[in-house]
Structures are given as structure tokens and as C-alpha cells.
């Protein structure tokens, strides 16, 4: 099967982003409370609700586009949605990475890089 690596990366992105985005919707109050504390001493302290909304939207769109991209690759309908998903996912991870760095949560920032690496690999594979 062609594009097997890309399909597996897209499935990973779908799992990561849909689980995280749905959790932010289902437990918005809990997430907002935790994030306000997490960003209390950062430049983002006054825009936590807006940031939570923005990240949630990007996560859901990234996750859904990963599903569509994987299906599109499986059905040989091209890689446009996979490429869009890779770009959106990279942007989402970079937003999360920036937030962790601003909060001085360097261990959390390192964790995000672990997810960003296969995302960049996906973009490379789709452009090859």
C-alpha cells in the first residue's frame, strides 16, 4: 500500500487532536481553571480563555482534516487534505510549543516537540 507511513502519522494526529480537542470542549471549565494557573506568570495570563478557544478550534480542525487526509490517501484521491492536515497540525503544535515556553514549562515543551517531529516528517513525505 502506497503512503502507509503518511497514513499512520495522520491516524496519530487524528487521535492526538480529536482526543485533546474533545476533552477541552467536554471539560472546558476544568481546562480553563488549570490553564489560568499554568499561565498565571506568563504574558498569556490575560488571554487564557481566548487562547483555549483558539487552540481547541485548531485541534478539532487538525484532527478532522487528519481523518479526511488518511481516507483520501487510502482511497487514492490525492494528498491535498493530508497536506492541509500536516500544515494545520504543525501550526497547532507550534502554538502549543510557544505557550509552554512562555509558561516556562520546558518539559511540556519538549513533549510537544516529540509530536512535531512526525508532523514535519509527514510534510516532507507528502512533498517528496
Order of alpha helices (4+ residues) and beta strands (2+ residues): alpha-alpha-alpha-alpha-alpha
